[in-house]
Amino acid sequence: MSHTPRSRTVITCTLLVIAVGPAVTSCGDDGHPLSAAPYDAADQISFNGPAGEGKKADPDKPLEVTAADSDGRITDVTALDAAGRHLAGELSADGSRWHSTSPLAANAHYTVRVSTEDEDGRPGRRVLVFDTGKPLTKKRLDVSFGPKAGTYGVGQPVTAELSGEVKDAAQRAIVERALKVRSTPAVEGSWHWVNDKELHYRPKEYWPAHATIQVTSNLEGIKISDRLWGGTAKPLKLTTGDEVVAVTDASSHHMTVYKNGEEINSIPVTTGKPGFETRNGVKVVLGKEYFVRMRSTSIGIAAGSSESYDLPVYYATRVTWSGEYVHAAPWSVGSQGYANVSHGCTGMSTGNAAWFFQNVREGDVVKVINSYGSTMEPFGNGFGDWNLTWKQWREGSALTAGKPEAPKPEETARLRPAAV
């Protein structure tokens, strides 16, 4: 019984070899057009670059490559500058013309590889090399990334401060496309225009713990508008520490602190009393100050009024620029865990405040729930970036606004046909 299938297998393989043999021989035949080395297509290709030695292309003008021979056509064009930046372009349907669709960089060295084929289908090649000159205008758009290099919590957004305003949507897209954020491990993220001069970048979820984040700009030498060109930007490297998230429940008067998903402390607290309710939502630690003198006049309470105060405060962890802290409040220990009696800060015993102060860093997450206060504003009073949904965040991008979110890798995999 076992010999018959083996014989059939051998015969089948033999037949396959016989059937494939002629095709293999044909492909190796010197007469086949695809077997020949690409011919030099220099006579068939022209472009609008500089003609003379030492001359440079005008970066204000788009690059155009055309097929001079009506018997041949362009099949592909790849343009790359010395910094590794690709020049986007578009090829006409008949293969007679390719033109750039993104701006050329100024003071750049370009290598353009053009693939062609003649009327018989034989492939041709031509390599074009040229330099671009300086832009006529001296106005530059420089970029400053933040925060400063270092290790931060998983809630820390990346910021980009521009040296000038960019209002036009198309110009914003040019700027945003040049600002690169890469993390290891990789995560999905997006820039969001806070205003005409500032962008923030955050992932869809918090950064992974112990991630490395590299921030760079390819904007230098890129034309943004007729009077504005991309300027310099110093690269930035950040790392994240453990994932530390503190959740304050204003209704139960307790803060629960999690480290890498595990609870590590539960602290009795007091939050804002009626009229001074603590803001709900996600805040990010902005800094830590061992001692702060807190005065009621700083938040608009008149000196000498029934609500006025002037207190020395220790172990103060700042979460808003307007003066909301997590801090030691020994005067309210009797209310901590039972009632909300503060003017908006989260107060705790001196020992608990010292522990919190020592176990959090800039960029860690402090989230308040079940308060009667308003929700933390996204911008202008610290980092409330995480209080926008991912859909709302993407709407603030010049590149992703109005576009559907890309499917997850596992969703894409499920669309593939099953093996048969």
Disulfide bonds with the S-S distance in Angstrom:
none
